[in-house]
Amino acid sequence: MSVQTFTVSGMTCGHCARSVTEELSEIPGVTDVQVTVETGQVSVASEQELSRDAVTAAIAEAGYAVTAWTSPN
C-alpha cells in the first residue's frame, strides 16, 4: 500500500473536492482519496505508488493543477 500527498491549486468548495476525488479514483489501483479544500492538500492511497504523470493528468482532467508534491514518487 502506498499513500502519496500533494497540493492542488484552485479548489474552493465541496464540488471541487468531489471532482478531484472522482478523477483520481478512476486511476487503477487507487483505494482512497482524501481532499482538504482549505489547504489544497490531497492524499491518495493506492495498491502501489502512482506515477506523477497519472496523478497530474487526473487533476488536470478535473480542471486543476498539482503545485507541490509532499511525498516522494
Secondary structure, 3 states (H helix, E strand, C coil): CEEEEEEEECCCCHHHHHHHHHHHHCCCCEEEEEEECCCCEEEEEECCCCCHHHHHHHHHHHCCEEEEECCCC
